[in-house]
Structure formats: structure tokens, C-alpha cells
Amino acid sequence: MHVPVKLLNSVESGSLPPHELVLLRIGAPIILLRNLNPAAGLCNGTRLIVRSLRNNILEATIVTGPNAGDIVYIPRIKIIAMADGKNPYDFSRVQFPVRLAFAMTINKAQGQTLSSIGLYLPSHVFGHGQLYVALSRVSSPSSIRIMIENDISILENHQGHYIHNIVFTEVFQ
């Protein structure tokens, strides 16, 4: 069966990194999408900064965790995409198992310590504890910036602005 290359390159799947990492440059923040070597700190979710780009290997510095500061090498690997609702075919690509990480979800940030965060909330956080997870990534409230699109979740009083954290008390009964 012949499938056009353009079609294969356009496939987006949760299990695949993007086909082209257009903005991948020295100094770009990336996140690892596979467990390559957990003992060396190369686990799914590890944040890194690109130091050098070669055809088949990335040189990067680990940014967070016990291996922060370590220089590591990330090879292109075979990544298999299974057929799903968006992708009608099973196929594989040989590519870097990374995604650009200028931003990340609250879940991906869990367990990490950050020097500062910018939190974008287009609507209420969807799970109990999510707001806590997001805000507790930094040690100082002055290192947090929040953008909220839905003004209904902002409460005001004479001391400032507050986010309404919805808690379902039924969970505790």
C-alpha cells in the first residue's frame, strides 16, 4: 500500500512527537516523551535545554530533578503510532522523542520545582488539587503570574484578587 509522505508527516497523535520541530534551536526548552534511561534522569516528562543539534543526536542539559545540570545525549528512536480515530494506519517514524516545552500542562509540571511560573487559566481548573499543584511548583508567591480569562472565578476584596478553588465536599464524606 502506498501512502503519500505528506499524509504521514501530517499525522498528529498523542503517542507521537510532532513530525517537524520547526523551532528546535540551541537554547530551546524541550520535554522528553519517552523513558530512555531512568537511571541517568532521562524519563518521560524530563525538561531539558538544547545545547547542540546533530542529524541523529541532541545534546541537552537536564533542567529539573536530581540530575539537573547533567549533559545528556538523546538519539533518534523508532516510535510506533497505532491506528486511532485521527490516524487510519499503524506506522513508525525514526525521530527525536521530544516536544518543545515553552509551556506545559499542570499534570506535566507535577513533581517539578520551578523558579517562576506563568499560569494561564481559560476556565476553572478541572480537578481537585490542580490549583494547588500549579501554585506549589514555586517557593515564593512573588514568582507566580496568573492570567484568567473567565472573570467569574476572580473574587475581589480590599486586599487583592483571589481565585475561587471549587472543592466538592462530597469527596471527603
Backbone bond lengths (Angstrom), bond angles and torsions (degrees), N, CA, C in turn:
res aa  C-N    CA-C-N  psi(-1)  N-CA   C-N-CA  omega(-1)  CA-C   N-CA-C  phi
1 M - - - 1.452 - - 1.526 108.06 -
2 H 1.309 116.65 134.14 1.460 121.98 178.58 1.533 109.00 -103.50
3 V 1.327 115.08 122.52 1.463 120.83 176.94 1.523 106.72 -115.72
4 P 1.322 118.22 128.97 1.468 120.02 -179.28 1.532 112.08 -58.48
5 V 1.322 115.77 136.58 1.465 121.74 179.96 1.524 110.53 -56.69
6 K 1.324 116.78 -39.92 1.465 120.80 -179.48 1.530 110.85 -58.87
7 L 1.336 117.20 -39.14 1.465 121.14 177.99 1.523 110.47 -65.62
8 L 1.329 117.41 -46.10 1.462 120.54 179.55 1.525 111.50 -61.88
9 N 1.316 117.15 -39.55 1.461 120.99 -179.61 1.521 112.36 -70.25
10 S 1.331 117.38 -20.80 1.465 120.43 -178.62 1.524 112.95 -88.22
11 V 1.331 117.48 -9.09 1.468 120.58 -177.07 1.519 110.07 -65.48
12 E 1.326 115.27 128.81 1.464 121.68 174.32 1.512 107.49 -118.15
13 S 1.304 115.76 125.37 1.455 121.40 -178.82 1.516 108.01 -141.08
14 G 1.320 116.83 150.23 1.459 120.31 178.52 1.516 112.52 -62.96
15 S 1.337 116.92 -23.15 1.459 120.21 -178.48 1.528 113.26 -89.43
16 L 1.323 116.65 -5.74 1.468 121.20 -177.54 1.518 112.42 -114.77
17 P 1.323 117.55 138.64 1.462 118.73 166.79 1.526 107.87 -67.20
18 P 1.319 118.47 160.89 1.464 119.29 176.75 1.530 110.30 -60.48
19 H 1.323 116.16 147.36 1.470 120.44 -178.74 1.525 111.07 -59.24
20 E 1.326 116.53 -46.30 1.461 120.39 179.53 1.525 109.65 -113.50
21 L 1.300 115.53 129.99 1.460 120.99 173.97 1.521 106.44 -101.51
22 V 1.319 115.42 74.18 1.463 122.59 -171.14 1.527 112.31 -56.18
23 L 1.318 117.12 -41.38 1.466 120.08 -175.92 1.524 113.16 -92.97
24 L 1.320 117.78 11.23 1.454 120.51 179.29 1.524 108.73 -68.55
25 R 1.311 114.90 111.75 1.462 122.55 -176.16 1.529 108.57 -142.22
26 I 1.297 116.42 165.22 1.459 120.58 173.35 1.524 107.53 -60.52
27 G 1.324 116.05 130.97 1.461 121.86 -178.69 1.518 114.01 93.79
28 A 1.331 118.47 -7.71 1.470 120.86 -178.84 1.530 110.59 -76.08
29 P 1.341 117.21 138.77 1.466 119.99 174.88 1.530 109.51 -78.65
30 I 1.329 116.39 135.77 1.463 121.50 178.34 1.522 109.46 -132.21
31 I 1.321 115.57 162.90 1.458 121.18 175.71 1.520 107.38 -127.84
32 L 1.316 115.99 136.07 1.457 121.73 -178.89 1.527 109.34 -78.43
33 L 1.327 117.02 137.15 1.465 122.08 -175.72 1.524 113.53 -107.34
34 R 1.318 118.51 2.29 1.465 122.56 179.18 1.525 109.33 -141.54
35 N 1.321 116.55 154.83 1.458 121.68 170.83 1.528 107.13 -80.77
36 L 1.325 117.08 110.08 1.467 120.87 -179.95 1.522 111.94 -99.93
37 N 1.340 116.39 -43.91 1.463 121.65 -179.01 1.529 107.67 -158.30
38 P 1.337 117.62 82.69 1.472 120.44 -176.37 1.528 113.97 -55.41
39 A 1.326 117.96 -35.16 1.470 120.39 179.97 1.526 111.67 -62.51
40 A 1.323 117.08 -29.48 1.469 121.81 179.42 1.526 111.85 -94.63
41 G 1.336 117.19 5.66 1.459 120.81 179.20 1.517 113.97 87.26
42 L 1.330 118.07 8.66 1.468 121.05 -179.43 1.528 109.98 -94.91
43 C 1.336 114.43 79.84 1.463 122.37 -177.95 1.521 110.10 -117.79
44 N 1.311 116.03 158.33 1.459 121.70 174.01 1.528 108.60 -52.28
45 G 1.318 117.70 126.00 1.459 122.03 179.57 1.517 114.74 98.16
46 T 1.330 118.16 -8.70 1.469 120.52 178.65 1.525 109.47 -65.54
47 R 1.338 115.70 131.66 1.472 120.66 177.75 1.521 108.97 -94.88
48 L 1.335 114.65 139.73 1.460 121.40 -177.00 1.520 110.30 -140.89
49 I 1.326 115.61 165.01 1.462 122.61 172.86 1.529 107.26 -120.13
50 V 1.328 116.39 129.17 1.468 121.75 -178.78 1.530 109.78 -68.59
51 R 1.337 115.34 130.06 1.468 121.76 176.98 1.521 111.71 -105.73
52 S 1.339 116.09 -35.26 1.461 120.84 -176.11 1.527 108.84 -153.99
53 L 1.334 115.51 145.18 1.469 122.20 179.09 1.518 109.41 -118.87
54 R 1.316 115.79 128.65 1.460 121.03 173.27 1.522 107.67 -130.17
55 N 1.320 117.60 171.26 1.465 120.24 -176.89 1.522 113.37 -56.89
56 N 1.328 117.75 -42.21 1.455 120.42 -173.65 1.518 114.59 -121.66
57 I 1.325 116.93 8.07 1.466 118.81 -179.44 1.525 110.59 -151.86
58 L 1.322 114.74 143.13 1.468 121.80 173.55 1.520 107.86 -108.85
59 E 1.302 117.11 136.16 1.457 121.26 170.53 1.518 105.77 -102.26
60 A 1.342 116.18 129.44 1.463 119.97 -176.03 1.519 110.38 -144.55
61 T 1.327 114.78 160.96 1.458 122.06 175.68 1.518 108.28 -109.39
62 I 1.332 116.55 129.71 1.464 120.87 176.69 1.522 108.15 -70.05
63 V 1.331 116.56 133.49 1.462 121.69 -174.57 1.523 112.39 -96.66
64 T 1.329 118.37 -33.87 1.460 120.64 -173.56 1.523 111.48 -126.97
65 G 1.334 114.71 165.02 1.459 120.60 174.66 1.510 113.00 86.60
66 P 1.334 115.95 -175.84 1.464 120.77 -176.57 1.529 113.41 -65.46
67 N 1.320 117.71 -19.48 1.465 121.00 179.24 1.525 112.81 -98.43
68 A 1.331 117.58 12.72 1.470 121.48 -179.49 1.525 109.86 -53.98
69 G 1.327 115.36 133.74 1.457 121.49 -179.53 1.519 113.62 95.90
70 D 1.338 117.38 -17.46 1.464 120.19 179.43 1.528 110.38 -69.37
71 I 1.311 115.64 140.58 1.469 121.29 174.20 1.527 107.07 -92.84
72 V 1.331 115.63 128.70 1.463 121.14 -176.42 1.526 109.97 -130.73
73 Y 1.316 114.82 165.02 1.462 121.50 -179.75 1.524 108.75 -122.64
74 I 1.317 115.94 129.01 1.461 121.83 -177.29 1.529 108.19 -115.49
75 P 1.344 116.83 116.27 1.466 119.56 -179.64 1.529 111.79 -86.60
76 R 1.314 115.11 163.03 1.467 119.47 167.24 1.528 105.93 -69.65
77 I 1.326 117.01 138.90 1.460 120.72 178.25 1.525 109.38 -131.32
78 K 1.320 115.38 162.50 1.460 120.51 176.87 1.526 107.95 -78.93
79 I 1.323 115.92 122.81 1.464 121.83 179.56 1.524 107.64 -118.97
80 I 1.315 115.43 126.59 1.465 120.98 -176.71 1.521 109.77 -99.72
81 A 1.320 115.75 131.51 1.470 122.32 175.32 1.521 107.55 -110.04
82 M 1.310 115.63 124.57 1.461 120.55 178.95 1.524 109.27 -90.60
83 A 1.314 115.82 152.75 1.466 121.10 177.61 1.524 109.30 -60.13
84 D 1.326 115.63 138.73 1.467 121.60 176.98 1.524 107.97 -150.39
85 G 1.324 117.61 -164.29 1.460 121.23 -178.38 1.518 113.86 -60.64
86 K 1.341 117.33 -34.70 1.468 121.45 -178.72 1.526 112.48 -90.72
87 N 1.317 115.84 -28.33 1.457 122.01 -172.72 1.529 109.57 -116.63
88 P 1.333 118.93 113.96 1.462 120.49 -176.75 1.536 114.51 -80.49
89 Y 1.341 118.53 -5.61 1.462 121.44 -173.94 1.522 111.12 -128.02
90 D 1.337 116.10 151.44 1.457 121.78 164.34 1.527 105.98 -84.81
91 F 1.317 117.38 133.53 1.463 120.01 175.72 1.517 108.86 -159.31
92 S 1.323 115.90 170.78 1.465 119.85 178.63 1.521 109.50 -130.77
93 R 1.317 114.01 155.57 1.460 122.37 174.67 1.518 107.33 -130.40
94 V 1.321 116.42 150.67 1.458 121.04 170.86 1.521 105.12 -105.78
95 Q 1.338 115.12 111.70 1.459 119.22 -175.81 1.521 110.58 -156.76
96 F 1.329 115.28 171.42 1.459 120.06 177.48 1.529 108.63 -71.76
97 P 1.331 118.19 133.22 1.463 121.24 -179.35 1.533 112.05 -84.39
98 V 1.323 116.05 56.09 1.467 120.95 -177.31 1.521 110.12 -134.98
99 R 1.303 114.37 161.89 1.462 122.46 174.24 1.528 106.37 -136.29
100 L 1.316 117.05 145.91 1.467 119.85 174.61 1.522 108.70 -60.27
101 A 1.321 117.16 142.92 1.466 120.70 -172.90 1.520 111.85 -131.31
102 F 1.329 116.11 52.16 1.460 119.13 174.53 1.522 109.59 -69.21
103 A 1.337 115.88 -22.08 1.467 122.71 177.17 1.523 107.40 -145.06
104 M 1.337 116.15 159.24 1.463 120.06 177.27 1.518 109.69 -149.55
105 T 1.309 115.32 163.95 1.463 119.99 178.64 1.525 109.72 -76.19
106 I 1.317 115.43 163.19 1.467 120.30 175.93 1.524 109.27 -58.95
107 N 1.326 117.78 -41.83 1.466 120.61 -179.30 1.527 111.77 -60.82
108 K 1.331 117.97 -41.16 1.467 120.78 179.48 1.529 111.41 -67.79
109 A 1.324 117.35 -27.34 1.466 120.95 -179.09 1.528 112.32 -80.49
110 Q 1.332 116.88 -15.94 1.465 120.06 -177.02 1.523 110.13 -58.31
111 G 1.333 115.59 134.32 1.449 121.40 179.43 1.518 114.14 87.46
112 Q 1.325 117.94 -5.09 1.458 120.71 -179.24 1.523 110.32 -102.01
113 T 1.314 115.74 151.57 1.455 122.05 173.69 1.522 106.92 -109.60
114 L 1.317 116.15 127.34 1.462 121.53 -176.74 1.519 109.88 -121.07
115 S 1.317 117.50 152.12 1.466 120.54 178.75 1.523 111.00 -77.02
116 S 1.324 117.32 -29.98 1.465 121.49 176.89 1.523 108.32 -158.62
117 I 1.338 115.62 157.87 1.464 119.28 176.73 1.520 110.26 -137.74
118 G 1.304 114.69 150.36 1.453 123.16 168.37 1.512 105.42 -118.31
119 L 1.304 117.30 118.86 1.462 122.02 -175.01 1.517 109.43 -107.84
120 Y 1.324 116.71 121.76 1.460 122.35 178.70 1.522 107.98 -105.46
121 L 1.336 116.94 117.03 1.462 122.12 -179.18 1.522 109.78 -119.94
122 P 1.334 117.43 93.72 1.464 119.28 178.43 1.527 112.11 -72.39
123 S 1.343 117.03 -16.65 1.466 122.35 176.62 1.525 107.40 -155.15
124 H 1.335 116.20 -178.82 1.466 120.14 179.10 1.528 110.07 -57.35
125 V 1.338 115.96 146.68 1.462 118.18 172.05 1.521 106.81 -63.70
126 F 1.325 116.85 143.91 1.456 119.57 -167.40 1.516 114.98 -92.05
127 G 1.308 119.01 -14.09 1.456 119.93 -176.69 1.511 112.04 -129.31
128 H 1.342 115.29 149.21 1.455 120.13 177.47 1.532 108.83 -61.03
129 G 1.300 116.64 130.91 1.455 121.69 179.00 1.516 114.58 90.30
130 Q 1.326 118.00 -10.26 1.467 120.27 -178.26 1.527 111.51 -63.43
131 L 1.320 116.77 -43.43 1.461 119.63 -179.91 1.526 110.12 -63.11
132 Y 1.334 116.36 -41.90 1.463 120.62 177.40 1.533 110.34 -59.52
133 V 1.328 116.83 -47.03 1.468 120.89 179.85 1.524 109.96 -57.74
134 A 1.324 116.78 -46.12 1.467 120.57 -177.94 1.526 111.50 -63.23
135 L 1.320 116.88 -46.73 1.463 120.45 -173.96 1.529 113.50 -78.32
136 S 1.320 117.10 -21.38 1.467 119.47 -177.54 1.531 113.06 -90.00
137 R 1.316 118.56 9.95 1.473 121.19 177.73 1.518 111.04 -74.92
138 V 1.339 118.24 -19.09 1.463 122.08 -178.98 1.521 109.54 -118.27
139 S 1.323 116.71 159.18 1.464 120.33 -176.23 1.523 113.51 -91.05
140 S 1.328 117.99 -14.44 1.460 120.04 -176.30 1.531 111.10 -129.09
141 P 1.336 117.43 131.62 1.468 119.62 177.11 1.532 113.20 -58.87
142 S 1.319 117.26 -25.79 1.466 119.48 179.86 1.533 111.97 -70.99
143 S 1.336 116.98 -9.93 1.466 121.56 179.26 1.526 112.46 -96.53
144 I 1.337 116.22 12.59 1.469 121.39 -177.78 1.524 109.57 -114.78
145 R 1.319 116.06 133.12 1.466 122.50 171.42 1.521 106.77 -126.99
146 I 1.334 116.59 133.68 1.462 121.09 -177.23 1.516 109.71 -126.14
147 M 1.337 115.76 132.25 1.457 121.13 172.75 1.524 107.05 -114.06
148 I 1.329 115.84 122.29 1.461 121.50 -179.44 1.516 108.34 -119.06
149 E 1.330 116.21 122.65 1.465 119.82 178.59 1.518 111.97 -82.00
150 N 1.320 116.35 -34.84 1.454 121.14 -176.60 1.526 108.96 -90.06
151 D 1.334 117.56 96.94 1.465 121.44 -175.48 1.522 113.55 -62.87
152 I 1.324 118.31 -14.36 1.461 121.21 179.72 1.524 110.92 -62.98
153 S 1.339 117.12 -29.11 1.458 119.49 -177.41 1.528 112.78 -84.05
154 I 1.335 118.14 -0.45 1.465 120.97 178.68 1.524 109.02 -97.18
155 L 1.304 114.87 127.10 1.459 120.77 176.45 1.522 107.33 -108.85
156 E 1.327 116.77 139.75 1.461 119.61 -179.92 1.524 110.22 -118.71
157 N 1.296 115.66 144.33 1.458 121.32 166.55 1.526 106.80 -144.94
158 H 1.306 116.57 -173.13 1.465 119.47 -174.65 1.530 113.62 -67.42
159 Q 1.332 118.46 -11.88 1.464 120.11 -178.04 1.529 113.60 -101.91
160 G 1.326 118.66 -6.98 1.462 118.88 179.31 1.507 113.03 147.14
161 H 1.320 115.27 -161.57 1.463 122.91 -178.79 1.527 109.40 -106.45
162 Y 1.317 116.11 145.90 1.450 121.77 -178.95 1.517 109.78 -135.46
163 I 1.317 116.05 148.99 1.461 121.45 175.44 1.517 107.40 -97.41
164 H 1.306 115.85 134.39 1.458 121.16 177.81 1.524 108.18 -81.87
165 N 1.332 117.16 113.38 1.462 122.29 178.62 1.520 107.88 -93.62
166 I 1.319 116.76 110.06 1.460 121.19 -176.58 1.523 109.18 -77.05
167 V 1.324 115.88 121.81 1.461 121.75 178.53 1.517 107.90 -120.46
168 F 1.306 116.83 129.23 1.456 121.40 177.30 1.522 107.81 -91.72
169 T 1.325 116.27 103.08 1.464 121.17 -176.02 1.524 112.21 -63.10
170 E 1.335 117.87 -20.18 1.462 120.81 179.03 1.530 111.09 -59.61
171 V 1.313 116.84 -27.08 1.458 121.09 -179.32 1.523 110.61 -63.74
172 F 1.327 117.54 -30.77 1.457 121.49 -175.33 1.519 113.32 -88.77
173 Q 1.306 117.96 -1.78 1.472 120.30 -177.68 1.504 112.31 -95.41
